[in-house]
Every structure is written in structure tokens, then in C-alpha cells.
């Protein structure tokens, strides 16, 4: 693509427009600057409301992919790629899923997490290569993330995933973005011009993170990883998480600390299993069997045991 064509393309994007509210940004005091940024950020959540049906549709497909043994793959360049990686790496400790179940890919590879890899996002073949490298297949689901919505790396990956028959999702902050047209499910988080023109790590980045939080959290809830509003499948891998697991058992069962600790020890530090054991009064082994039969849903297992 020629520089002239790219300039013309950028001129059509709301994320690249100048905000009238920040025309004198370089003249503001520190307090005025942060107040203006905060005011702009307050617009983000309301502007996502229209996208919620598409987000929910994507969640249902992710749940189905998980049930079929598929993976959720986030893919993007720059800030978008880093946000996908951030969401992916938080899933194992929060929901005790394998690190392979939710994967984040970024243009330029792992080194691009810390330092920009120039030109990596401009090659659609690199997106295809990264999917092939992780053996992406039909039962997986791809979420392509691009604030601008025109990133060749993401477009190449979406086309390849669709060619395999996999479900594709696109998250962009521009309504007419090519990635939205290229995906099965289009999530448009259009939050408008940035306070600092073109700096899409700001409102656009926040909007994308909010969408990814919704996708992964809702999919995990719908996959039986939560009881009430408690993260009962967390992996207690450090002191803080062990303490959190104990507290979760106490909150779910209204028991004391000693009872929660003892139940967790009998349940191999599984908060989910300890909760079911205490609430049902049934042996741990029977609770484990019922959890498996109910696909991990504590409420359903508890009802069956009662």
C-alpha cells in the first residue's frame, strides 16, 4: 500500500481524528490534562453498549469451542496484541485452565511484547504463519484485535482461520473497519478521537481491554468456572491465592477459617470441590464425581447431590 493511500485511509478513521476538546492540550496544566483524559475515559463504557449483542454472540461461540476441546486465540499488533496477551495469561491463575486454552499472539513475536518490531504488522503472511505455528484448527476460535481495523497481520490471520472453517471474531474501534467485514462476528468499540490524536493505547486500548475482559470472563462463567460470583476454579499458586481460596470457601459456605482450611486440604486445594463438599455434606470423592457429571457447574452438582 502506498503512503498516499494509507494517509487517505487514516483520514477516514475516527480513531485518527482530532478531538475538538483537546486542541489546546499542550497549553494545559497537569491537573487540567488528567481531568481531560479522565473526562474522555468516562465516555467509553456507554459507547460499548451497542456492541454487547455481538460480544454475547462471541461468548457463546467461545463456550462451544471450549466444550469441543478448542482454544481461544487472541491475535493483534502493538497495543492490541499486548492486550490479547494480557487477557490470555490471566486465565490460567484465575480459572485453572491450561496455558494452551487461551493464547495471545502478537505481530513480531514475543520480543514485540516489550519493544516494537517495525513492519511486522504490515505482512498478512506473518499472521498466517503464527496461526500455523500453534497448529490452529477448525475447532479453535480466533479473535483478531485491531484498533484501526486495517492491520494486514490481523486480516491475513482472519482469512486463514475462515479458510479452515473456524469461527472468527474481530474487535475494532472504527465502524467501517476491514477486519469487521472479514470476521464472522464483528465487535465495534467505536470510542471516537483520542485526547492525544492517534494514540490508540488510550480510549481505544481501554475499550478493547473491556471487550476482552467480557469475552474471557463471560465464557469462563458459562463454562462452569464460577459459583455465584466467586472464582472457585482459581489456581492457588502463591500465598495470596491460597488465602483467597480459603476466603472464597468461607464466603460460599459461611464457615470459619479452620473449617475452610480443612476442607481445602481434603479437596487437594480445590475451592470448588471444598465448597461442594461442605454445602452438600457428601464425601469428597462423591462430590468430585458429581462435578465431572455436571461439567464443573457447582450449582448443578449441589442440586444433584441434594
C-alpha positions in Angstrom: 0.0 0.0 0.0 1.4 3.4 -0.9 1.9 6.1 1.7 -0.6 8.3 0.0 -3.3 5.6 0.1 -2.5 4.9 3.7 -2.9 8.6 4.6 -6.2 8.7 2.8 -7.3 5.6 4.7 -6.2 7.0 8.1 -8.2 10.2 7.3 -11.5 8.1 7.3 -10.9 6.6 10.8 -12.5 8.1 13.9 -9.5 6.9 16.0 -7.3 9.1 13.9 -9.4 12.3 14.1 -8.6 15.3 16.2 -10.7 15.8 19.3 -12.1 19.4 19.5 -11.9 19.1 23.3 -8.1 18.7 23.3 -7.0 21.2 20.7 -5.0 23.1 23.3 -3.6 20.0 25.0 0.0 21.4 25.1 -1.2 24.5 27.0 -2.9 22.7 29.9 -1.7 22.3 33.5 -1.1 18.8 34.8 -4.4 18.8 36.7 -6.2 20.1 33.6 -4.6 17.4 31.5 -5.5 14.5 33.7 -9.0 15.9 34.2 -9.5 16.0 30.4 -8.2 12.4 30.0 -10.5 11.2 32.8 -13.5 13.0 31.2 -12.8 11.3 27.9 -12.4 7.9 29.6 -15.9 8.3 31.1 -17.4 8.0 27.6 -16.0 4.5 26.9 -18.5 2.2 28.7 -21.6 3.8 27.4 -20.3 3.7 23.9 -19.8 -0.1 24.2 -23.5 -0.7 24.8 -24.4 -1.1 21.2 -21.7 -3.8 20.8 -22.9 -6.0 23.6 -25.1 -8.3 21.5 -22.1 -9.1 19.3 -19.9 -9.7 22.4 -22.5 -12.1 23.8 -22.7 -13.9 20.4 -18.9 -14.3 20.5 -19.1 -15.6 24.1 -21.5 -18.4 23.1 -19.1 -19.4 20.3 -16.1 -19.4 22.7 -18.1 -21.6 25.2 -18.9 -24.0 22.4 -15.3 -24.1 21.3 -14.1 -24.9 24.8 -16.7 -27.7 25.1 -15.3 -29.2 21.9 -11.7 -29.0 23.1 -10.9 -25.9 21.1 -8.9 -22.9 22.1 -9.5 -19.1 22.2 -6.8 -17.3 20.2 -6.2 -13.6 20.5 -4.2 -12.0 17.7 -3.1 -8.4 17.2 -0.3 -6.0 16.6 1.2 -3.4 19.0 -1.1 -2.4 21.9 -3.9 -4.7 20.5 -1.6 -7.7 20.6 -0.3 -6.9 24.1 -3.9 -6.6 25.4 -4.7 -10.0 24.0 -1.7 -11.5 25.7 -2.6 -9.8 29.0 -6.0 -11.3 28.9 -4.7 -14.7 27.9 -2.1 -15.0 30.6 -4.5 -14.1 33.4 -6.9 -17.0 32.6 -4.8 -19.9 34.0 -4.4 -18.5 37.5 -8.0 -17.1 37.6 -9.8 -20.1 36.2 -7.3 -23.0 36.4 -7.3 -23.6 32.6 -4.3 -24.9 30.8 -2.0 -22.2 29.3 -2.8 -23.6 25.9 -6.6 -22.9 26.2 -6.4 -19.1 25.8 -3.4 -17.9 23.7 -2.3 -14.4 22.8 -0.3 -13.8 19.6 1.4 -10.5 18.7 2.9 -9.4 15.4 6.7 -9.7 15.6 6.6 -12.5 18.3 7.4 -12.4 22.0 10.0 -9.7 21.7 7.3 -7.3 20.4 5.6 -7.5 23.8 8.4 -5.3 25.2 9.7 -3.4 22.1 8.0 -2.6 18.8 9.0 -4.8 15.9 8.9 -2.4 12.9 6.9 -3.6 9.9 5.7 -6.9 11.5 2.1 -5.8 11.4 2.3 -5.0 7.6 2.6 -8.6 6.5 -0.6 -10.7 6.3 1.6 -13.8 5.8 3.0 -13.4 9.3 -0.5 -13.7 10.8 -1.0 -16.9 8.8 2.5 -18.2 9.9 1.8 -17.5 13.6 -1.5 -19.5 13.4 0.2 -22.4 11.7 2.9 -22.4 14.3 0.4 -23.1 17.0 -1.4 -25.6 14.9 -4.6 -23.5 14.7 -7.5 -25.7 13.6 -11.3 -25.6 12.8 -12.4 -26.2 16.4 -10.4 -23.1 17.7 -11.8 -19.6 17.7 -9.8 -16.6 16.5 -10.3 -13.1 17.9 -8.5 -10.5 15.7 -7.9 -7.2 17.6 -7.1 -4.0 15.7 -8.0 -0.5 16.9 -7.6 0.8 13.3 -9.3 -2.2 11.8 -7.0 -2.4 8.8 -3.9 -4.2 10.2 -2.7 -6.6 7.4 -1.3 -9.1 10.0 -4.8 -9.5 11.5 -6.5 -9.5 8.2 -4.2 -12.3 6.9 -4.9 -14.4 10.1 -8.7 -13.9 9.9 -8.7 -15.0 6.2 -6.7 -18.1 7.0 -8.9 -19.0 10.0 -12.0 -18.7 7.9 -10.5 -20.9 5.2 -10.3 -23.7 7.8 -13.9 -23.2 8.8 -13.1 -21.8 12.2 -15.2 -19.1 13.8 -13.7 -15.7 13.6 -14.3 -12.6 15.7 -12.9 -9.1 15.1 -12.6 -6.2 17.6 -12.0 -2.8 16.2 -12.7 0.8 17.1 -13.7 2.0 13.7 -17.2 1.3 12.3 -16.1 0.7 8.7 -13.0 -1.3 9.5 -12.0 -4.1 7.1 -11.4 -6.5 9.9 -15.1 -6.2 10.9 -16.2 -7.2 7.4 -13.6 -10.0 7.4 -14.9 -11.8 10.5 -18.0 -13.9 11.3 -18.7 -11.8 14.4 -17.9 -8.0 14.3 -17.4 -6.2 17.6 -17.2 -2.4 17.1 -15.9 -0.5 20.1 -16.0 2.9 18.5 -15.0 5.4 21.1 -14.0 8.3 18.8 -11.0 10.6 18.7 -8.3 10.3 21.3 -7.2 13.2 23.6 -3.8 12.7 22.1 -4.6 12.3 18.4 -4.0 8.8 17.1 -2.7 7.4 20.4 -5.0 4.4 20.4 -3.4 3.0 23.6 -5.7 5.4 25.3 -9.5 5.2 24.9 -9.3 2.6 22.1 -7.0 0.4 24.2 -9.2 0.7 27.2 -12.3 -0.2 25.1 -10.5 -3.2 23.7 -9.4 -4.4 27.1 -13.0 -4.1 28.4 -14.2 -6.2 25.5 -11.6 -8.9 26.0 -12.4 -9.0 29.8 -16.0 -9.6 28.8 -15.2 -12.3 26.4 -13.0 -14.4 28.6 -14.8 -13.8 31.9 -18.3 -14.5 30.5 -17.0 -17.6 28.6 -15.5 -19.0 31.8 -18.6 -18.3 33.8 -20.7 -20.1 31.1 -18.2 -23.0 31.2 -18.8 -23.7 34.9 -15.7 -21.9 36.3 -17.6 -19.7 38.7 -20.0 -20.3 41.6 -22.3 -17.4 42.4 -19.8 -14.6 41.7 -16.8 -16.4 43.2 -13.8 -17.6 41.2 -13.9 -21.1 42.6 -11.6 -22.6 40.0 -8.7 -20.3 40.8 -5.2 -22.0 40.9 -3.8 -21.3 44.4 -0.1 -21.0 43.3 1.1 -18.4 45.8 0.4 -17.2 49.3 -2.1 -14.6 48.3 -4.1 -17.0 46.1 -4.1 -19.6 48.9 -5.5 -17.0 51.2 -8.0 -16.0 48.6 -9.1 -19.7 48.1 -9.7 -20.0 51.9 -11.7 -16.8 51.9 -13.7 -18.0 48.9 -14.7 -21.2 50.7 -15.6 -19.2 53.8 -17.7 -16.8 51.7 -19.5 -19.5 49.8 -20.3 -21.7 52.8 -20.3 -19.2 55.7 -17.9 -21.5 57.6 -14.9 -20.4 59.7 -11.3 -20.3 58.7 -10.3 -23.7 60.2 -13.2 -25.4 58.5 -12.3 -23.9 55.2 -8.7 -24.9 55.5 -9.5 -28.4 56.4 -12.0 -28.8 53.6 -9.4 -27.4 51.1 -6.8 -29.9 52.4 -9.2 -32.8 51.9 -10.0 -31.4 48.4 -6.5 -31.1 47.1 -6.7 -27.3 47.4 -9.7 -27.1 45.0 -12.0 -24.4 46.3 -14.8 -25.6 44.0 -14.6 -29.1 45.4 -14.3 -27.9 49.0 -17.4 -25.7 48.7 -19.4 -28.6 47.2 -18.2 -30.9 50.0 -19.2 -28.5 52.7 -22.5 -27.5 51.3 -23.6 -31.0 50.4 -22.1 -32.8 53.4 -21.1 -35.6 51.0 -17.6 -37.2 50.8 -15.1 -35.5 48.6 -14.9 -38.5 46.2 -18.6 -38.3 45.5 -18.5 -34.6 45.1 -15.7 -34.9 42.5 -17.7 -37.5 40.5 -20.8 -35.2 40.5 -18.8 -32.2 39.4 -17.5 -34.2 36.5 -21.0 -35.3 35.6 -22.2 -31.7 35.8 -19.3 -30.4 33.7 -17.9 -28.4 36.5 -21.0 -26.4 37.5 -21.2 -26.3 41.3 -24.9 -25.2 41.5 -26.0 -28.1 39.3 -23.8 -30.6 41.2 -25.1 -29.3 44.5 -28.7 -29.8 43.3 -28.0 -33.3 42.2 -26.3 -34.3 45.5 -29.2 -32.9 47.5 
